Amino acid sequence: MALYADLHRHLGGSVVPRVLWRYFQRHHPQLRERFPDYPEFETFYTRERSTLDEYLELHTLVESVQTAQTLPYFIYRLIRGAYIFENLAYLELRYTPYLRTSSELSQTERIEQMALIVEIVGKASQVKEYPIITSQILCMHSRLPYEVNKAIVDLAACASDYVCAIDVAGGDKIYGERMEEFISLYKYGRSLGVKTTGHLYETTDGCYPQLLPYLMRIGHGIQIPLRYPALLKEVASLNQCLEICPTTYLKTGTLENLQQLKVVFDRCFEAGVDIAICTDNAGLHNVRLPFEYENLLTQDVIDFNQLQACTNAAFRHAFAWPYGHPPISLLTGLLQDESPAVHRG
């Protein structure tokens, strides 16, 4: 039975280590030679990094093999695993379409090819035997030129059958250098009716309050309750939901342990700010969504009532969930029975 919605999952970080390694062995001689043995590859792929920038470098490894030809291969396996092992009813996949186009083309040709990439991802995500409702969030990128980022916004607006929102991703340290540019792009997107989220307040380097008014959800946002709790009132008034991705903060060195997130949850619940628990990069972490919930529960970061609140919030804030309310789930029964176990899917 499908129970969960994941609002923050990157296409590049969704490929589980075994699937990626097998692809290297079968189809990519250079990477097969670089990673001949699976255990060593899994250790390399899933280990903790010192900084967010170092962590983001791993995305380039996956992006290099996610092309128009190979995307269906990876997405089918992603959807299959999400349905069978995670009990997902709803999934928003985010990525930068420009980075899946052919590097052999000119910038203009790559911009034109982005529409094809969006269509490929959209069609490949519709798997009859694994009926998850999916949509795409197109990511502008802090290291791409304005012309490309604007084209991404335009594509989001005209591909609403497949795309539900825009985001800005990439290293957050350099947002500040282009703040007016990103504000103008978000304003432009909102004027076209495009929904918005953005990687913000994840690290101490990525705290830009001037972007907050243009976002409908906040990608991560943990530094708001941790360092700037006075902003929670504004976040609540804007009905913004934080997309919290627990394992990410350990993998990037942002937090030392999950216990540090207890302050985040407690302050948000007290202020009336919704939280959706997400995976971010389930494959890269080798941690699926039900285990994100279980890890928070077993380490006493949240309780069962907060778990249900976060589950429901994910469906309420989903950009393309068509039903307007969360599905009836086994979590209700767990709460009534006071069961100590989390449904594992």
N, C-alpha and C positions, 0 to 999 in steps of 0.2 A: 504494500500500500504506500503510495507516494505521500510524503509528509512535509517535505522541505522546499524552500525557495532559496536559491543562492543568487544574490544580487551583485556580487563582485568576484568575478572569476575571469582571469586573463586567458585568452586562447593560447598564447605562448607558454604559459605555465600550467596548462591543463593536461599536458601529455605525461602520463605516468612513466617512471623510469624504464620499466620493462618494455613498454610499447616503443618508446623512443630508441632504446638500445637495439631492439629487434629491427627497427627500420634501418638503423645504421648498418647492421650486419647484412641486410638483404639488398640495400639499395644505394649505399653511400660508401664506396671504397676508402675514401680519405678518412672519414670519421670511424669506419670500421677498424682501420689501422690505429687510429688515435685511441679508441676505446675497445680493445679486443676482448676484455673480460667484464662480465656484468657486475660482479660484486664491487670491483674498483670503480666502475662507472656510477653505480648507485651511490656510493660513498661521496664521490665527487659532486654529483648532481644535487644531492639532498643535504649536504652538510651546511652548517651555519656559516654565514659570512660576517665580516667585521662592520660593514657599512651598507647602506641602501645602494649606493653606486656600484659597489662590488657585486651585490646581489643582482642588480639589473643587468649586468653583463651576461648572465646566464640566458636571458631572454634572446639575446642575439644568436645564441647557438641554435635555439629552436626556430626562430624566425628565418634562419638561413635555409631550413628545409621545408618550411610551410609555404608552398607555392600554389599557384592556381591548379597545378596537376596533382599535388599531394594532399591538399586540404581535406578532400573527402575521406581519405584514408584515416587521417588523424581525428576528424570530427566524428566519424562513425564510432570509433572506439571510445571517444570521450562520452558521447551520448549513451552508449551501451553501459559503460561503467557507472555513469551518474544515475541511471535508472535502476540498475540491478543492485549496486552496492551502496547507493546513497539515498534511495527513495526520493529522488527529486521530482517534484511536480512542475517546477518552474526554474528556468536558468537564463540569466543574462550573461552572454559572452562578450567581453570587451577586448579590443585590439586596435592597432593602427593599420588600416588597410593599405596604406602606401608602402609599408614595410613588407607586405606580401606580394608586391608587384615585382616585375623583372628589373633587376638593377642594370640590365643591358639597354633599357629604354631611356629616352630623355625624360626630364621632369614632367613635361606636358603629356607625354605618352603614358607615363606612370599614373598621373592623375586620372587620365581617361580610363586606365585599366582598373582603377579602384572599384568602379561600379560592378565589374565582372567578379571581383573578389567578394564583394558583399553578396552578390547573387549566389555564388558558389557556396559560401558559408551558410546562407539562408536555406538553400535547398538541401545541403548535406545534413543540416540539423534536424530535418523532418524525417525521422525514422519511424515507420509505421509500427514496428514491433516494440519500440521504446518510446511511447507517446508522452514526451516531455514538452511542455510549452516553452519555446525558446525565443529570444530576441537578441539583437546585437546593440552594443554601445560602441560607437566609433570614437577612438581616442585621437585627439590632437596630440602633438608631441612637443615637448619643450626644446627639442633639438632639430625640429623641422622648420623650414621657412614659412613665413606668413601665408604665402600663396598656397602652399600645400594644406596648411591647417584650415584656411578658409574653404578650400575645396572639400575638405572632410565635413565641414559644417553643411555646406550645400548638398553634399551627397546624403547626409543624414536626413535632411529635410525632404528630399525627393525620393528616398527609398524607405518610406515609412512602413511598407509591408514587411520589411526585414529589420529595420533599425528603430530603436525606441529612444535613444538619447545620445548625447555627446559627453566626452570626458577630456581631461588633459592629463597626460602621463609623462613619463620620463623623469629624469632627476629633478627634484623639487628645488634644489639650490639655485637654479638659474631662472626660476619663475620671475623673481623680482626684477631681473634685467629687462623683462618683456611684459611687465604687468599691464600696462595700458593696452597692449596688443591683445592679451588674453581677455581682458575685460571687454574690449570691443567685439571680440569673437563670440563671447558668451551672450552679450547683448544682441548681437546679430542672430545668433541661434534662437534665442528666446523670441525675437521678433518674427521668426519663421515658424514658431510653434514647436520647436525642438525642446525636449526635456533635457535636464542638465544634472550632471554630477561632476566631481573633480577630485583628484588626489590632493588632499590638503590636510594640514595639521597632522601628518603622519609622523614626521620627525621634527626636531627642534629647528631645522633649517627651512621647513615648509609651512611656516605660519604666516598666512597672508589674509588678514581680516577683510581687506578690500575686495576679495573675490567672493566672500560669503554671500552677499545679497543676490548673486546671480546663479546660485546652486540650489537645486531642489533636494539633492542628497549630498552628503559629504563622504568622499572616499577615505576611509580610516577616521580621521578627526580626533584621534586619541589625545593629542596635545591640548585640545580645548578643555576637557575636564581635568587633565593632569596639571596644566600650567596656566590656563586662562579660563577658569571656571566662571568668571563674570560674563563670558560670552554665551553661556548656556541659556540664559534668558532669551537672548536674541535668536539662538538656534531653535528653541522651543516655539517662539512666536512665529517663525517662518515655517514651522512644521517640517524641519529638515531631519532626516534620519541619518545616523552615523552607520557606515558600513565597516564594522569591526572585523578584522581578519587576524585572530589571535596568534596562530603559528608564525605568521609573517614577522611579527615584531621580535620573535626569538631568532629567526633566520637572518634578519638584517642587523642584529645587534642593537635595535632600538630599545628593547626591554631585556632585562636579565632573566625574568621568570614571569609566568602567567599571573602570579599573585598580584603583580603591579596593576593588572587590569581591574582588580576589584574596586579600586577608587573610581575608575572610569564608569563602570556599571552603576555603582552606588550613587555617584553624583548625577549621572544622566537620569536615572529613575527618579531621584529626588526632584530634579528640575523639570520632569515631564518630557525628556528628550528620548525619542525612540532609537533603539539599536537593532540592526539586523546583523546577525552573526554570519560571516561569509568565509570562503576559503582563500580567495585571492589567487593562489597558485597551487591547486590541490595536487597536481602531478609533481611539481617541483618540490613540494613539501612531503609528498607521500602521505598526506593526511586528508581524509575525506570529510565532508561536512558533518555527518553524525559524530565523528570523533572530535571535531572542534567543540561541539556541544558537550560531549562526555568529558573531555579534558577540563573544561571550565567547571563542570559540576563536581567532578571528583576532587578537584583542587579548591573547592569551596569559593570559587570566584562568583558564581551565581547559584541560585537555588532553583527548584522546579517551577515555581511561579514565574520567576524571571525568565527561565528557559521558554516557557509557553508564551510569555509576552514578546520575547525576541522573535520567536517563530511566527507569531501572528503579525508582528510589525513588518517582517520581511515580505509577506504577501500584501499587506496594506500599502507599502511603499513601492512595490514592484511596478515598473513603468508600463508593462504590457500584460499584466495579469488581468484576464477579461472578466473575472467574476465579482470583483469588488469586495471580497471577504476571503479569509483563509479557508482552506478545505477542512472538513471535519477530520481530525487526526487521532491516532492512538495516544497522543500525548495527553488528551483529556482524560482518557482512562487511566493512564499512569498517575496523573495527579490525584484522581479520585481514590485510586487504590493505594496511594502513597508508596508505590513501587520504587525500590532503589535502583532499578536498572533503566538504562536508556535504550530505546528501540534501535537496533543496529542496522536494519536493512540488509 
